[in-house]
Structure formats: structure tokens, C-alpha cells
Amino acid sequence: MFQICTLKDSDNVTKKRQEVGRGMRLCVNKHGERQDQDVLGDHVFDTNILTVIASESYERFAKQLQQEIAEAVAHRPTVVTAALFEGRIFSDADGNIIKITADIARKINNRLIRKDYVDDEGAFTPKYHDDKRNGTLDFGEDFANVSAAIANVLDGVFDPKAAAPSNGRKRRIGNFDADKFANSRFKELWEQINIRSVYTVDFSSDELIEKCIEQIDLHLNVTKIHIQITTGAMEQIRDRETLATASAMTQGKTVRKSVHEVVSKPVMYDLIGDLVRETGLTRRTIIRILQGISPTKFMLFRVNPEEFIIKVASIINDCKAIAVIKKITYSPTDQTFDTDLFTVDEVRGVVGDNAMESEKSLYDLVVIDCKGTEMNFAKQLENDNDVEVYTKLPRGFYINTPMGQYNPDWAIVYREGSVKHVYFIAETKGSMREVDLRETEKSKIACARRHFASLSNSIVKYDVVKSYDDLYTLVKSD
């Protein structure tokens, strides 16, 4: 259940915590599978949304919860002042080292106030959040060379508003324009891309096993498990509610104990089964990999079994991605995606936050995942006269890859004669550097290239872009 409606006013804080705690658990589908980020990716919060239809007592509870969060991060500043910058060492865009004196710190703080990024009390303003979200923070020419350093300092300031729940009344649901889909040239694009494909892979298991063993021996490290025991005594009980929620007042006595035997006795792990499930490889292949790694690395399983499984699976998946992509081929099938994909899931967001109104999209609302890169991209799509119609592709539209399902971002139709490539499928990434993309992600993108090449015979162009300018250069080029 993702709705909580309070029918009885209560000041019982413990009860409210329990209600919210239960409501914030990640949901499961009809098969009992947890719908977390591994399953839903960037869309995890589209499904897992808790709505509280609250009384005034919930407002007091929310403020108290925010105050506790602020106290929990007390080491972080909560307001912006000149003292926040004084004494820091900045490196400018040219590599020069600058020590921030009291005078420079005061000038930076004054500039933030004049830019309307902070108010008289030192709290962030809506303008700061808007510019940060859109990637347009501007600290003036005097501080252009150290703008990145200033932004990093500001990121360390705890903002209570960021912990506030969003207002459900402001959330809008986007409406799908069926007429625009049927009567625009988007239908032509859809007929080109809605064909399902199958892939075949022919690679050597021996080569994969050797590569996995090599990478595990080189890169596997896990954190040693510790148990922390804190002792203390309760000092005072004010009332019954305090009794229900009070915790021990510690006397500062903390004991840390290394625990090596915690793995094998109380908890049983199916190491091979878990790795089979996480990687999709056969039990025989997993056994050969585990037998091949060094005894020192294998003993790390006793140190921290859960982290061992997660990291070994990640290394194997990266190696598998590299091996697979060299040998994979795609072939179209007779099966297609249904147009019901565009209406089966709600498109919902807050205008001005993670959504914007649209006239050119298939929906009257465009909801984005990345508030900087994707929001700027959507705005430029909306304002470009050469763009006829576009949409964020529904998550039910996907390409099967050996690394899991891949859902492209955008489908765009340009006006005939305005560009070289009228039909375009785009993936937006904030960074295009190879080091910023994991092997599995790079391999999914490579699979998408081969999938679309097999379907459209170059009628539809697919590529990954960092900005709309990059896209426009691609659609104009041969």
C-alpha cells in the first residue's frame, strides 16, 4: 500500500514512525520480486511513491523528523555565511591554488546574496535550487574560475527543505495525446522501432572464465565486518510516550569487536546459487571461476560474505559484458510492442521540479529523471522549430541484452528536409567519458546500436549524447 490516510488524530510519534516506515518499504510485484533499483533502474521512484493524506499533527511530526535529520548531520553547516569559505584552499580552472582569505570569503558570500542564491538568514532560495537543477549556477565573472569549488562547498550545506516531503497536491499526471500519435509522423517512427529482436552470442566460456579469475584476483577487496556495542543507562522518563520512544543515554563507552566467525555459524549463504542468480551464468561456470581465484581472495568470503557476493558478481558481469559485446548479433522477429505501452503507466511529476508542460511531446507533460541534463534537453527539444514531435519512451519499451533490459530515453521526429536524420532515438548521459560508464552500461548501449541497425536499415539513427547541441550536430551530419 502506498497511501496512508489518517482517520484519527494522534500525537503518538511511535505510531507515525511505524506507519511511515511500513509505507516506505519497496514494493513487490505479483511474483513477490522486490521492485528496487536493480529491477526498475532510474524509474524506481516512479513506482515507489508513498502518499500521506495527513492531518495537522503530521505536519508537526514532519517538522520534528526534519529537525532530527538536521541534528544527525550536525557536523554539516545549515546556513551559508562568509565563515563557510574562509580558510579553504581552492584550485581554479587553470590549476592555480588559491587560499580563501576572510576578505575573499566575504566577497563570495556577498555575491551569493546579490545573485539571490541565499537570503538574509543564509538559507538557500528557490532561485539557487532552480539554477542548480538546470545546471545554470552563475557566481559572476570574478569567481568564474573557482565556480566548481564554490558549488562543492555549497553542496556540503545541509538544507532542511531538501528533506521535506513533496506536496502531493502539486503532482500532475500527464495525458497521452492519441491523436498526435496517430496523425503525426511519429507513427512512422514507431512502426520502425516497435519490432522486437532476439540476440545470439558465440563466445568462449574458457576465455570468460580466465578473464573473470584475473579481474577478481586483481580488484576484489571487501570490508571486514565489525560489531559495535554501545553501553549506557536511561537517565530520565518524562511520560508514557517518552517511555515508548526513549533510547539509552550513552555514557561514551563503545566497544568494537572483529567478527570472523559470524559468517559460517548463524547464517548460511548459497554462494554458488547467489552468483548464478546475479550473473546468469551456469553453476559449472561459477564453480570453475571460484576454483580458479587465489585462496587469499576466496577467503574474503569468510570476512564479509554479502559484500563478497555483490562485488564478485559485479566483476563477473563486467567481464561478461566485454566478452559478449564482441560476439553478439541481433535479428528482428515477427513480434512487436503494443501501443498500450504509452498508457499502461502513469506519467506524473511536479511542474518546475522534475517535469515541464509540453506541446510537442506525445504527452502534455514531460517527466525527466535527471534535473540538469535531461531537463535542459527537453526544453531545447520543445523550443527547436525543426522538431515535429518527440517523447520519452515508456519503460515497457526495451531491448533485451545479456546484461539485462535496456530502455532508451527519447524518440524524436524532425521535420522533413530540415535535417539529414529525420527519425532519431537518443540516450542522454551527463558524462560521455569512458571512465564514468560501467562496462555493463557501455555494453547495453553497444547492444542498442546493433539492435536498431538490424531493424531500420539506417532509417532510424540511434546515439548517445551529452547535450542537445551534440544531438543537433549528429542529425545534421551524414
Phi, psi and omega in degrees: 000135181240021173231138172236118178243117183276118179263343181229126180289132182215143176258013181284104184294321181300317179297318180296319178298319180295319180297310181293321179300317179292320181293335183269001174293140179295140186282169173239156176272188185293346178264004180081014181271127182295128183269074182257191184293331178296330181269313188262347180063226182291349182266012185300325183272357171286328181267316185270081179237124177261122178251124178251116174270099202249158171266179181297331180296331177291328178296317177295319179298317181297318179296320178295319179297319178297321179296321178296321178297318179298320180290328180292335178246043185297339179288347178266142176293151180247353176225160179260119176225172177299327181297338179297330184258335187299132177087353180283156178252117179254147171248121184278181184296338180267001179090003179282143180267129182233125174267127185277109178279174179299323181292315179294320179300318179297320180294321178297314181297319178296322179296321178297322179291316181294328177282358182062036175270333175227152179266187184296336179270358180088010179270150178294145178260164175302327180297320178299313181295321179296313182293322178295318181296323183270359181071030184240026177301133184225114181259012177092161183297325182300330185241020181298324183288340181241021183298322180294321180293320178297316180298322179296320178296317181294330178295338180277357180274127179285125180250109181304330182294332181292336180270356182285141176293149180286153181278112182297336179292336181275347182289133178244149176256127180285145180255130180280131181265094183295326179294319179296322178297316186282327190257353177261175180281003175297328179300323178296318177297316181299321179294337178279328190251350186277011180275129177282151180231165174236152179241154173233144181229134178229095179223164184276123176296324181297318179296318179297315181299315179298319180293319179298315180300315180299314183289324177295315179297328182279321195242350186284124170216144178230161180271133179292134180286136174231151170249129179253122181249122179245127181250154179181190181215147177284130185267321186207143174239118184276317183203182184297320181294323177296322178301323183287335187243353185289150174238165184297138173276113188287152178257014176082011181261110182237133180240129176250129180234128174288139181234107180260329184273002183293342184286305197276337187268296186282332187240132178256134180241137174264081186304309183294315180299318179296318180291325175299314181294321184281336186249338183080005178275166180282161178299322181298318180293317179298317180299318180296323178294313181295325178290334185273338182286161184294148179304325179299316180290322181294327180291345176296341176300323179288333181288316181202089188298320184292316179292325177301311181297314182298313185286321177296317178299320180296316179295316180297317180296322177295317178295320179297320180299316180295317182292319185292317189296336180286339189237008187270142174226146180246145178224133178291153178243182177274355183272148180227163173278143180274150179291348176298343178304330185283348181235353184290328178247139177291139170260114186218144180188179180253117180299131183092349178246281180244020181208159175215152177286150186218146173250337184262342181284164175291343175246155177279003179221130176253118180254130185245162180265323182248116188291340179270285186300309186288324180295316177298320180298314181296320180296321180287326172300316182295325187266351182277120181295338180284344180275124180271311180203150179207171175197154164283127182291136179297151185291344175287348176267115187212165176245129177284132175226161177297343180263008182115175182288146180235127181247108179296161185277298195237146168239127190227136174243122176266160178291139181301131178091348182273334183218170178284323183245104184286319183258127185220136171248121186240143171245124181261128177231133180296332179225138179254004181293138181302323184290342182271351180248128178290160182301320180297321180291316178298322182289324176298319179295318178297321177296319179298320178301315182289324177300308183293326177297326181285337184269314197258350182054043177074006175289319177257131178255135177240138175198168179253131183229153178268330183211171178293328177300320177298317179298314184297323177297320181292317184287341179273339185268162178282000000 
